[in-house]
């Protein structure tokens, strides 16, 4: 395959141009494993890259797409051989390294992991970075000693990708889950995933008090800004919140009061550069702990040519759950 189909972002005088076009295999970047991509997925970061609303892309031309699932075609890496099913999340894919919205990628073998037993390539991308991040959040809360017996857990942006998987994982682990969403029409969907309570996003979107009424002992926040500040102010004594998103902004207009008067902890979650051992643990747990029937219910699929439109939709809050991109 001398050329293959890809979504390509080029820089222009007025910003950037995004096209679905042919890309020459000779222009792939360096790496010791070449993968035939079968599926990718759509994350909030992909929407930012596709629309140019945030400087996610660091080189041009760029093929976006931060997740892939596919089959090894060529490899000089000792852990991988042709025919292996593999997945990749992060490591600069779609930002500094040509990404997954293409029929082929060439990457460093240490970025890849073998497809976990119990998952198909499609299911792995239904999980994607969003679901993998949700598991990292849960693992961080558990390492901090948080358990369902301590009280409720809140999930913000609950109808989105990270939020949907977080609700499902927490509920299956026995937590009483409070789901915060700006889309009240998704209440039945969130209850199906395992939410015990639904609260309106507006309850958390205004300026936060230094200390609010204690309502939950743990949280997974995908929003940031005022929402995170309010979540922190309402966290019970000794609780913890895992923060992994910035859909509402990168600022944190809150107070130190929850930290020094209630002894709570803010746990930062990065999925891009997570060490390999932690990745393997997260993916192993996803294959074992995630309800795959609920994963199927929260997942839709699109073709590569529909990615650009979907990128705008996810930033506008119009995407529920997970979207798999069928590459091949």
LOPA-986208 format. One line per field, with one value per residue (C-alpha): residue number from 1; residue in three letters; x, y, z. Coordinates in Angstrom, 1 decimal, always signed. Layout:
% residues N
resi: NUM / ... $
resn: ala / ... $
u: X / ... $
v: Y / ... $
w: Z / ... $
This chain:
% residues 328
resi: 1 / 2 / 3 / 4 / 5 / 6 / 7 / 8 / 9 / 10 / 11 / 12 / 13 / 14 / 15 / 16 / 17 / 18 / 19 / 20 / 21 / 22 / 23 / 24 / 25 / 26 / 27 / 28 / 29 / 30 / 31 / 32 / 33 / 34 / 35 / 36 / 37 / 38 / 39 / 40 / 41 / 42 / 43 / 44 / 45 / 46 / 47 / 48 / 49 / 50 / 51 / 52 / 53 / 54 / 55 / 56 / 57 / 58 / 59 / 60 / 61 / 62 / 63 / 64 / 65 / 66 / 67 / 68 / 69 / 70 / 71 / 72 / 73 / 74 / 75 / 76 / 77 / 78 / 79 / 80 / 81 / 82 / 83 / 84 / 85 / 86 / 87 / 88 / 89 / 90 / 91 / 92 / 93 / 94 / 95 / 96 / 97 / 98 / 99 / 100 / 101 / 102 / 103 / 104 / 105 / 106 / 107 / 108 / 109 / 110 / 111 / 112 / 113 / 114 / 115 / 116 / 117 / 118 / 119 / 120 / 121 / 122 / 123 / 124 / 125 / 126 / 127 / 128 / 129 / 130 / 131 / 132 / 133 / 134 / 135 / 136 / 137 / 138 / 139 / 140 / 141 / 142 / 143 / 144 / 145 / 146 / 147 / 148 / 149 / 150 / 151 / 152 / 153 / 154 / 155 / 156 / 157 / 158 / 159 / 160 / 161 / 162 / 163 / 164 / 165 / 166 / 167 / 168 / 169 / 170 / 171 / 172 / 173 / 174 / 175 / 176 / 177 / 178 / 179 / 180 / 181 / 182 / 183 / 184 / 185 / 186 / 187 / 188 / 189 / 190 / 191 / 192 / 193 / 194 / 195 / 196 / 197 / 198 / 199 / 200 / 201 / 202 / 203 / 204 / 205 / 206 / 207 / 208 / 209 / 210 / 211 / 212 / 213 / 214 / 215 / 216 / 217 / 218 / 219 / 220 / 221 / 222 / 223 / 224 / 225 / 226 / 227 / 228 / 229 / 230 / 231 / 232 / 233 / 234 / 235 / 236 / 237 / 238 / 239 / 240 / 241 / 242 / 243 / 244 / 245 / 246 / 247 / 248 / 249 / 250 / 251 / 252 / 253 / 254 / 255 / 256 / 257 / 258 / 259 / 260 / 261 / 262 / 263 / 264 / 265 / 266 / 267 / 268 / 269 / 270 / 271 / 272 / 273 / 274 / 275 / 276 / 277 / 278 / 279 / 280 / 281 / 282 / 283 / 284 / 285 / 286 / 287 / 288 / 289 / 290 / 291 / 292 / 293 / 294 / 295 / 296 / 297 / 298 / 299 / 300 / 301 / 302 / 303 / 304 / 305 / 306 / 307 / 308 / 309 / 310 / 311 / 312 / 313 / 314 / 315 / 316 / 317 / 318 / 319 / 320 / 321 / 322 / 323 / 324 / 325 / 326 / 327 / 328 $
resn: unk / unk / unk / unk / unk / unk / unk / unk / unk / unk / unk / unk / unk / unk / unk / unk / unk / unk / unk / unk / unk / unk / unk / unk / unk / unk / unk / unk / unk / unk / unk / unk / unk / unk / unk / unk / unk / unk / unk / unk / unk / unk / unk / unk / unk / unk / unk / unk / unk / unk / unk / unk / unk / unk / unk / unk / unk / unk / unk / unk / unk / unk / unk / unk / unk / unk / unk / unk / unk / unk / unk / unk / unk / unk / unk / unk / unk / unk / unk / unk / unk / unk / unk / unk / unk / unk / unk / unk / unk / unk / unk / unk / unk / unk / unk / unk / unk / unk / unk / unk / unk / unk / unk / unk / unk / unk / unk / unk / unk / unk / unk / unk / unk / unk / unk / unk / unk / unk / unk / unk / unk / unk / unk / unk / unk / unk / unk / unk / unk / unk / unk / unk / unk / unk / unk / unk / unk / unk / unk / unk / unk / unk / unk / unk / unk / unk / unk / unk / unk / unk / unk / unk / unk / unk / unk / unk / unk / unk / unk / unk / unk / unk / unk / unk / unk / unk / unk / unk / unk / unk / unk / unk / unk / unk / unk / unk / unk / unk / unk / unk / unk / unk / unk / unk / unk / unk / unk / unk / unk / unk / unk / unk / unk / unk / unk / unk / unk / unk / unk / unk / unk / unk / unk / unk / unk / unk / unk / unk / unk / unk / unk / unk / unk / unk / unk / unk / unk / unk / unk / unk / unk / unk / unk / unk / unk / unk / unk / unk / unk / unk / unk / unk / unk / unk / unk / unk / unk / unk / unk / unk / unk / unk / unk / unk / unk / unk / unk / unk / unk / unk / unk / unk / unk / unk / unk / unk / unk / unk / unk / unk / unk / unk / unk / unk / unk / unk / unk / unk / unk / unk / unk / unk / unk / unk / unk / unk / unk / unk / unk / unk / unk / unk / unk / unk / unk / unk / unk / unk / unk / unk / unk / unk / unk / unk / unk / unk / unk / unk / unk / unk / unk / unk / unk / unk / unk / unk / unk / unk / unk / unk / unk / unk / unk / unk / unk / unk / unk / unk / unk / unk / unk / unk / unk / unk / unk / unk / unk / unk $
u: +0.0 / +2.0 / -0.8 / -3.7 / -6.7 / -6.3 / -7.7 / -4.9 / -4.6 / -2.5 / -1.6 / -2.9 / -2.5 / -5.8 / -5.5 / -5.8 / -7.4 / -8.7 / -9.1 / -10.0 / -7.4 / -4.6 / -1.4 / +1.9 / +3.3 / +6.8 / +5.9 / +5.1 / +7.3 / +10.0 / +9.1 / +9.9 / +6.3 / +3.9 / +0.2 / -2.8 / -5.4 / -8.9 / -10.5 / -10.0 / -12.3 / -13.4 / -12.2 / -12.6 / -9.0 / -9.6 / -12.4 / -10.0 / -7.4 / -9.9 / -11.4 / -8.3 / -9.9 / -6.9 / -3.3 / -3.3 / -1.5 / +2.2 / +3.4 / +2.0 / +0.9 / -0.7 / -2.9 / -5.1 / -6.4 / -5.0 / -6.2 / -5.8 / -6.6 / -5.3 / -3.0 / +0.8 / +2.1 / +5.8 / +7.9 / +11.5 / +10.5 / +11.0 / +7.5 / +5.5 / +5.2 / +3.0 / -0.5 / -0.5 / -3.6 / -2.5 / -3.8 / -2.3 / -3.4 / -1.6 / +2.2 / +1.7 / -0.2 / -2.2 / -0.3 / +3.4 / +3.3 / +1.1 / -2.0 / -4.8 / -7.3 / -5.5 / -5.3 / -1.7 / +0.6 / +4.3 / +5.1 / +7.5 / +6.8 / +7.1 / +3.9 / +1.9 / +0.3 / -1.3 / -5.0 / -6.2 / -7.8 / -11.6 / -11.8 / -12.2 / -10.5 / -13.8 / -14.5 / -11.0 / -11.8 / -15.3 / -13.3 / -10.5 / -8.7 / -11.9 / -12.6 / -9.0 / -8.8 / -12.0 / -10.2 / -7.1 / -9.3 / -10.9 / -7.5 / -6.2 / -9.1 / -8.6 / -4.8 / -5.8 / -7.9 / -11.4 / -14.0 / -17.7 / -18.5 / -17.2 / -20.1 / -21.3 / -19.1 / -19.9 / -19.1 / -19.2 / -19.9 / -21.5 / -23.1 / -19.8 / -17.2 / -15.1 / -18.2 / -20.2 / -17.5 / -16.8 / -20.4 / -20.5 / -17.2 / -18.1 / -21.6 / -20.2 / -17.7 / -20.6 / -20.5 / -23.6 / -23.0 / -24.3 / -24.2 / -23.9 / -25.0 / -26.2 / -28.4 / -31.4 / -32.8 / -30.1 / -31.3 / -32.6 / -29.4 / -27.3 / -29.5 / -29.1 / -25.4 / -25.7 / -26.3 / -28.3 / -28.9 / -28.9 / -28.1 / -28.2 / -24.9 / -26.1 / -25.8 / -22.0 / -21.4 / -21.6 / -18.9 / -17.9 / -18.1 / -14.9 / -16.7 / -20.1 / -22.3 / -20.6 / -22.3 / -19.8 / -16.6 / -15.1 / -15.4 / -14.3 / -14.3 / -14.1 / -15.0 / -12.6 / -13.1 / -16.1 / -17.4 / -14.3 / -14.1 / -17.7 / -17.0 / -14.0 / -16.0 / -18.7 / -16.3 / -16.5 / -13.7 / -10.8 / -12.2 / -10.6 / -11.4 / -9.7 / -9.5 / -8.9 / -10.7 / -11.0 / -14.2 / -15.3 / -11.9 / -8.3 / -8.8 / -9.6 / -11.4 / -11.7 / -10.2 / -7.6 / -10.3 / -11.3 / -7.7 / -6.6 / -9.9 / -11.3 / -8.1 / -9.3 / -7.0 / -7.0 / -5.6 / -4.4 / -4.8 / -2.7 / -3.4 / -0.9 / +2.4 / +1.2 / +3.9 / +3.5 / +2.9 / +0.0 / -1.4 / -1.4 / -3.1 / -5.8 / -6.5 / -6.5 / -9.1 / -11.2 / -11.3 / -12.4 / -14.4 / -16.3 / -19.8 / -19.5 / -23.2 / -23.4 / -20.3 / -22.2 / -25.2 / -23.2 / -21.3 / -22.0 / -19.8 / -18.9 / -16.8 / -13.5 / -15.2 / -17.6 / -14.8 / -14.6 / -18.3 / -18.2 / -15.2 / -17.4 / -20.3 / -18.3 / -17.1 / -20.7 / -21.8 / -23.8 / -22.1 / -23.4 / -21.1 / -18.5 / -17.9 / -15.8 / -14.3 / -14.2 / -11.0 / -10.9 $
v: +0.0 / +3.0 / +5.4 / +5.1 / +7.1 / +9.4 / +12.6 / +15.2 / +18.6 / +21.2 / +24.7 / +27.6 / +31.4 / +31.7 / +28.6 / +25.0 / +22.9 / +19.4 / +16.9 / +13.3 / +12.3 / +10.0 / +9.9 / +8.5 / +5.6 / +7.0 / +10.0 / +8.0 / +8.8 / +6.7 / +3.6 / -0.1 / -1.3 / -0.7 / -1.3 / -1.6 / +0.4 / -1.1 / +1.1 / +4.4 / +6.4 / +10.0 / +11.8 / +15.4 / +16.0 / +14.7 / +17.3 / +20.0 / +18.9 / +18.6 / +22.0 / +23.8 / +25.3 / +24.4 / +23.9 / +20.1 / +19.6 / +20.4 / +19.7 / +19.9 / +18.1 / +16.0 / +12.9 / +13.3 / +10.5 / +9.6 / +6.0 / +3.0 / -0.7 / -2.8 / -5.6 / -5.5 / -5.6 / -5.2 / -5.2 / -5.1 / -4.9 / -8.1 / -8.0 / -7.8 / -9.8 / -9.6 / -10.6 / -9.4 / -7.5 / -4.3 / -1.1 / +2.3 / +5.3 / +8.6 / +8.9 / +12.0 / +10.2 / +12.7 / +15.6 / +15.2 / +11.9 / +11.0 / +9.5 / +7.0 / +8.5 / +6.6 / +3.1 / +2.8 / +4.0 / +3.5 / +3.8 / +2.8 / -0.6 / +0.5 / +2.6 / -0.5 / -3.1 / -6.4 / -6.5 / -7.6 / -11.1 / -10.8 / -7.8 / -7.4 / -4.6 / -2.8 / -3.1 / -1.8 / +1.4 / +1.6 / +2.0 / +4.1 / +6.8 / +7.9 / +4.6 / +4.0 / +7.4 / +6.6 / +3.4 / +5.4 / +7.7 / +4.8 / +3.2 / +6.5 / +6.8 / +3.2 / +3.7 / +6.7 / +4.3 / +5.4 / +2.6 / +2.5 / +2.0 / +5.6 / +7.2 / +8.4 / +9.3 / +12.0 / +11.9 / +15.2 / +15.4 / +12.0 / +11.5 / +12.0 / +9.4 / +9.4 / +10.0 / +7.2 / +4.6 / +6.1 / +5.8 / +2.2 / +1.2 / +2.9 / +1.3 / -2.1 / -1.7 / -1.0 / +2.8 / +5.0 / +7.1 / +10.7 / +11.7 / +15.4 / +16.4 / +19.3 / +17.0 / +16.0 / +14.1 / +11.5 / +10.6 / +7.2 / +6.5 / +7.3 / +5.3 / +2.3 / +2.7 / +2.6 / +6.1 / +6.2 / +10.0 / +12.6 / +16.3 / +19.2 / +20.7 / +24.1 / +23.0 / +23.0 / +25.6 / +28.8 / +30.3 / +27.9 / +28.6 / +28.0 / +25.1 / +23.7 / +21.1 / +17.7 / +15.6 / +12.9 / +11.3 / +10.8 / +12.2 / +11.9 / +15.2 / +15.7 / +19.4 / +21.5 / +25.2 / +26.1 / +22.6 / +21.1 / +23.9 / +23.1 / +19.4 / +20.0 / +22.3 / +19.7 / +16.7 / +15.0 / +15.1 / +12.9 / +12.4 / +12.6 / +13.8 / +12.5 / +15.3 / +14.3 / +16.9 / +20.5 / +20.8 / +23.7 / +25.4 / +25.0 / +27.3 / +26.3 / +29.3 / +27.7 / +27.9 / +26.0 / +25.5 / +22.0 / +20.9 / +22.4 / +22.2 / +18.9 / +17.2 / +16.2 / +15.4 / +16.3 / +13.5 / +14.6 / +12.0 / +12.0 / +9.3 / +10.3 / +9.5 / +6.9 / +4.3 / +1.0 / -1.0 / +1.1 / +1.0 / -2.8 / -2.9 / -0.5 / -2.4 / -5.7 / -4.4 / -2.9 / -6.3 / -7.9 / -5.2 / -3.3 / -4.5 / -5.1 / -5.0 / -1.5 / -0.6 / -1.7 / +0.3 / +3.5 / +3.1 / +4.2 / +3.9 / +6.2 / +6.0 / +7.9 / +10.4 / +11.4 / +12.2 / +16.0 / +16.5 / +14.4 / +16.4 / +19.5 / +17.7 / +16.4 / +19.9 / +21.1 / +18.5 / +16.6 / +13.3 / +10.7 / +7.9 / +6.6 / +6.7 / +4.1 / +5.2 / +2.4 / +3.0 / +0.0 $
w: +0.0 / -1.3 / -0.2 / +2.2 / +3.3 / +6.3 / +7.9 / +7.5 / +9.2 / +7.4 / +8.5 / +6.5 / +6.8 / +8.6 / +10.8 / +9.7 / +7.0 / +7.6 / +4.7 / +4.1 / +1.5 / +0.5 / +2.4 / +1.2 / +3.3 / +2.7 / +4.8 / +7.9 / +10.9 / +12.4 / +14.5 / +14.8 / +14.4 / +11.5 / +12.3 / +10.0 / +11.9 / +12.0 / +14.7 / +16.4 / +18.6 / +19.2 / +22.4 / +23.5 / +22.7 / +19.1 / +18.8 / +19.9 / +17.3 / +14.4 / +15.0 / +16.0 / +19.1 / +21.2 / +20.2 / +20.5 / +17.2 / +17.5 / +13.9 / +10.4 / +8.4 / +11.2 / +11.1 / +14.3 / +16.4 / +19.8 / +20.0 / +17.8 / +17.6 / +14.8 / +13.5 / +13.3 / +9.7 / +10.2 / +13.4 / +14.5 / +18.1 / +20.1 / +21.8 / +18.6 / +15.4 / +12.3 / +13.0 / +16.6 / +17.8 / +19.5 / +21.0 / +21.6 / +23.7 / +23.9 / +23.8 / +21.6 / +18.9 / +16.9 / +18.6 / +17.8 / +16.1 / +13.1 / +14.5 / +14.2 / +11.8 / +9.0 / +7.6 / +8.7 / +11.4 / +12.2 / +16.0 / +18.7 / +20.0 / +23.6 / +23.1 / +22.1 / +24.3 / +23.2 / +23.0 / +26.5 / +26.6 / +26.7 / +24.4 / +20.7 / +18.8 / +18.5 / +22.2 / +23.0 / +21.0 / +22.5 / +25.7 / +24.2 / +26.1 / +27.7 / +29.4 / +30.1 / +31.8 / +33.9 / +35.1 / +36.0 / +38.1 / +39.9 / +40.5 / +41.9 / +44.3 / +45.4 / +46.0 / +48.2 / +50.3 / +49.0 / +49.1 / +48.5 / +52.2 / +52.8 / +51.0 / +47.6 / +44.6 / +42.1 / +38.4 / +36.5 / +32.7 / +33.3 / +29.9 / +28.1 / +27.3 / +30.4 / +32.5 / +31.1 / +31.7 / +35.2 / +36.2 / +35.0 / +36.7 / +40.0 / +40.1 / +39.4 / +42.2 / +44.6 / +44.8 / +45.2 / +42.1 / +41.8 / +38.1 / +37.2 / +33.7 / +31.7 / +29.7 / +31.9 / +29.0 / +29.6 / +33.1 / +32.0 / +30.2 / +33.3 / +35.5 / +33.1 / +33.5 / +37.3 / +38.5 / +41.7 / +41.6 / +38.9 / +39.6 / +37.2 / +36.0 / +37.1 / +40.8 / +40.3 / +37.7 / +39.7 / +41.9 / +44.7 / +48.4 / +50.3 / +52.0 / +51.0 / +52.5 / +52.6 / +49.9 / +48.7 / +49.7 / +46.3 / +42.8 / +39.2 / +37.5 / +33.7 / +33.6 / +35.7 / +36.5 / +38.7 / +38.5 / +40.1 / +42.6 / +43.7 / +43.8 / +46.1 / +48.4 / +48.9 / +49.4 / +52.9 / +55.4 / +54.2 / +50.8 / +47.4 / +43.9 / +40.7 / +38.1 / +34.4 / +32.2 / +31.3 / +29.2 / +31.4 / +31.5 / +32.8 / +35.8 / +39.3 / +41.0 / +44.4 / +47.9 / +49.9 / +52.6 / +51.6 / +51.7 / +55.0 / +56.9 / +55.6 / +54.7 / +51.2 / +48.3 / +44.6 / +42.5 / +39.0 / +36.3 / +33.1 / +30.5 / +27.8 / +29.5 / +32.0 / +32.7 / +30.9 / +34.1 / +35.2 / +31.6 / +31.6 / +35.0 / +33.9 / +30.7 / +32.5 / +34.9 / +32.1 / +30.4 / +33.7 / +35.5 / +32.8 / +32.0 / +28.2 / +27.7 / +29.1 / +27.0 / +23.9 / +24.9 / +25.3 / +22.0 / +18.4 / +15.3 / +12.4 / +9.3 / +8.8 / +6.6 / +9.4 / +11.9 / +11.1 / +11.8 / +14.9 / +16.2 / +16.3 / +17.9 / +20.8 / +21.7 / +21.6 / +24.1 / +21.6 / +21.9 / +24.4 / +25.6 / +23.2 / +19.4 / +17.6 / +14.3 / +11.8 / +9.8 / +7.5 $
